[in-house]
Amino acid sequence: MNLPRTPDISGTTDVYLIVGDPVEQVKAPESFNLIFARLGIDAVLVPVQVAPADLDGFVRTAFKARNIKGLWVAIPHKVPITGLLDECTELGRVAGAVNAVRRNADGSIGGALFDGVGFVASLAHFGIDWRGKRALIIGAGGGSAAIGASLALGTRTCAEIAFYDPVPGKAAAVAAHIQRSSRVLLRAVNNNDPAGYDLVINGSPLGLQQGDPMPCDVARMAPDAVLIDILMKNQPTPLLRAARARGLRAQPGFEMMIQQTHLYLDFFGLHDAARVVRADCNFIRELICLEAPLGEIPKPVTGTLAPVR
């Protein structure tokens, strides 16, 4: 029997929201609504587009509804939403960002960060060794901060992590914030040149819109370097296609999302579902592969690869 891709909705359904601006790129509703339907969980995850100026009021109002159980957090809200929290996980504190928010039993608001954990787990899944390597992270938003924090903490770390962002001072602020909790060298750089780095990560929104400039020039990457483009839309992106056309190892961020699925479920108290997904999440990969074939070998991109200005 074919299971529905989304759960039935009734007056007893628990509601989760994914908050972002924009939200057209988010993939979490497809994956989590499939999980809810497959495991018989009476819940639904719905994207909501909220402008930055309205975030504070929206979050406080949303949690007044008793059947709204929690929030997934997308760009550009992962950093500013931390100002609304009563408590935060250690990794979220180090990165200064969260991507999950819940109302606790006592009415307080708690946040957690899973992006970086999912990213590191995805590297392990692909057999990519990041220990002792030099990493360049393009973009200094909440997702990039999460990745930087996870690469800089724990027993297996990068040797150096550089952030680039075209907004003056943004990369330096993120690097300095994480540096307080890590012995790894974290720094800001004033250009997006990937030469000399072992691991290059596009954590910027470049690639979401047609005509966006390239986040970096992959022709400058070393032959044995690895590129990860964490965008959830338009995969394989022009950046990913260009990297693969050069024969580089290059992956989209879908596995990063898959590897943090069970963490979200545990955080929101869905522990049985978390155990099922932790044991076997291939059905989520199958869903993603139907919509964006990960094995596609892209054709070379023609034209100039423009750096971020």
N, C-alpha and C positions, 0 to 999 in steps of 0.2 A: 504494500500500500504506500502510495506517495504521500509524504508528510507535507503540510503546508509550509511555505517559506516564512510566513508571519503568523503569530498567534491570533486567536479570536480575542476580541476586546469586549469587555462587559463592565458592569459597575463594580466588579470585584478586582479588576485588573490593576496591578501595581504599575505606575508610570515612571519611567526614567527619561531624562532629557539629555541630549547632547547639544551643548551651547557653543556657538561659534559665530563668526562673521568674516567670511561667508561660511555656509554649511554644505554647499553642493558637492564638495569633495569628500565628505566624510563617508567611511565605509563601515563604521561600527554598527549602525542600525541593521544592515544586511546580515552581518555575522551574529550579532546577539539576538536578533529576532528569530533567526534560524535556530539558535541554541534554545531559546525559550520554547519554541514550537516543538522541537525534537524531544525535549526533556519534560514537556508538559507543565512548564512554569507559566503561571497566569501573570504575565508581565509584558511590557512593550517598551521599546526604546525609540524615541521620536526626536528628530533634529529640530532645533529652534534657532532662528537667526536673531541675534541680539547685538545691537551696536555697543561699542565700548562705553559710551556715555550712559547707557541704560543698564549696564551689568549689575551694579550694586542693587538697584531697586528691583530688578527682575529676580535675582537670586533670593533676596529676602522675601519677596512676595510668593515665589514658587514654593518655597518650603513651608508656607502657611497651609498649603493643600496637603492633607494627610496621606493621600494616595500617591503623591510624588515622593519617591524614595531616594532619589539621588541624581547626580549630574555627571555626565561625561563632559570634559572640557576640551574644546578645540581652539585653534588660533582665532583671535589674538589674545584670548582670555586667561591663558595658563599662568601668567605672571600676576596680572592685576587681581585675579580672584583670591590670591593668597591673603589680601588685606581684609577679606570677609571672614576668615577662618578663626575658630576658637582653638583649634589644635591642628597639627600637621605632622606627618611622618618625618623621620630624620632626613631621608633622601630629598623630600620636598623642601625641607628647610635649607639644605645645602645648595640645592639648585635654585631656590627662590621661585618655584613653580609647582603646580599640581595639575593633574589631568583627571582626577576623580574627586567628587565632593559628596558627602552624605550628611543627613541630619541624624545625630545620635539619639539614643533613647531619652537622654535628659534634655533634648532640644538644642544642644550645642551643634555647631557645624564643624565637621572634620574633613581634612583633605589628605590625599595621597598622590604619589607620583610613580607611574609605572612605565613611562616611555623609555627611559634609559635602561631599565631592567630588561624590557622587551627587546631593545636594540642589541644589548650585549648577548642575550640568549640567541638572537637571530644570527649574530656572527658565529657563535658556536655551532649553530645548526648548519651553516654553510661551510664550516671548517676553516673559518678565517681567524687567524691568530692575531690578536691586538696587543698582546703583552710586549712591552718594551718598544712599541712602535710610535711613530710620529703621526699625529692625526690633525687634519684641518677640518674644522666645522664651519660651513658657510651659513651665515645667519646666526642671530643671537637671541632668538625668541625662546619661549618656554620649552618647546621640543628640543631645541639645540642645547639649552642649559641642562635638560634632563640627561641627554646623551653624554654631554661633557662630564657631568657629575658621576655617572655610572662608569665611565671610562677611567675616571681619576680616583675612584674609591675601591676598597676591597683589596684582596690579595693579588689579583691580576689586573694590572693597570697599564695604560700607555706610558711612554717615557715623556712625551710632550703633547700638549693639546693646544692648538692655536684656533682662535675664533676670528672670523672676519664678518663684519656687517657694515653696510654703507652709512648707517646712521651714526654720526659722531658720538663716541663715548660708549655706545651700547655694548660692543664686544668687550671692551676693557672692564666695564662694570660686571658683566657676567663672569669673566675670567677671574677677577679679583674676589668675587663673592664665593666661588667654588674653591679658590686657592686657600681660603681660611681653614678649610677642612681637609686639605690634601697636600701631600708632599710632592706630587707630580707637578712639573712645570706647566703652568697655564698662563697664556699670554694672548694679547690682541695683536693682530697684524693689520697693516694698512692696505693690503691688496688681497685678491682672491687667487693668486698664483699657486697652483697645486704642486709645482715642482718641488721635489725633495720630501714629499709626504708619502707615507705608506698607506694611509687610510684617508680618503676624502669623502666627506659627508655633506650632501646638500640638505640643510635644515631650513632653508629659506623658502618662501612661497613662489620663487621663480620657477615657472613651468606649469603653474595652475592656469594661466591665461595664454591664449594664442598670441604669438608675437613677443612673449617675454624674452629678454636676453638670456644667454647661457649663464648659469651660476659660476662657471669657470671654464677654462680652455683645457679640455681633456688631452689635447696634443702635448701639453706640458707635463702630463703625468708620466711617472716611470713605468716601464713595461710590467713590472710586478706589483704595482700599486692596485689598490682595491677602491672602487667607488660604490657608495650607497646613496640612492636618492629616495628620501623618506616620503615624498609626496604620495598621496593616496588617489590622485586623479591623473588622467592622461598617461597612464603607464602602458608601455614603456615611453618615458618622456624623451624629448630630443637629447637631453644630457645622457640618459642611459643608452640610447641608441648610438650616440657618438662614441661613448666609451666602449661599448661592445664591438662597434665597427673597427676599433683599434685593436681588438683582441684582449681588452682589459676585463678583469673580473668585475662585474657590475650587477647590482641587484636593486630591486625596488624595496620599499619599506613595508610591504604586505606581511612579511614574516615577523617583523617587529611588532605589528599589531596582533598577529596570531599568538605570539609568545607571551603577551601580557593579558590574554583573555581570561585565564584562570585567576589572575590577580584581581581583576575587576570583580569577578564573581565572588571571590572570597571577601573582598572589601565590603560588598553590599550584602553579605550574609548568606549568599547562595552557595553554601559549602558543598553540598552534594553535587551540584552542577559543576563546581570548580574541580572536584575530583574526577568527574567524567572527562572533562575537557583536558585536564592535565594528563590523563592516561592516553587519550587519543583525540587529537584535534585535526585529523586528516580531512574530516568532512568540511571544516572551514576552509582548508586549502582547496578542496575540490570546488567549493562555491566561488572562491576568488579566481581560480583558473578558468572557470567557465566564462567569467566576465572579462578577464585580462590575462591572456596566456603568458605565463612566466617564462616558458621555454622559447618564446619567439626570438629568432635572431634578426635584429633590425637591420635595415639597409643603411648605408652610410648617409649622414646628414650633409647636404651640400650648403655652401655659403660660409660666411665668417662666423666663428664662435665668439660672440661678444662677451667680455667680462662684465661683472657687476660694476656699475659706476657709482 
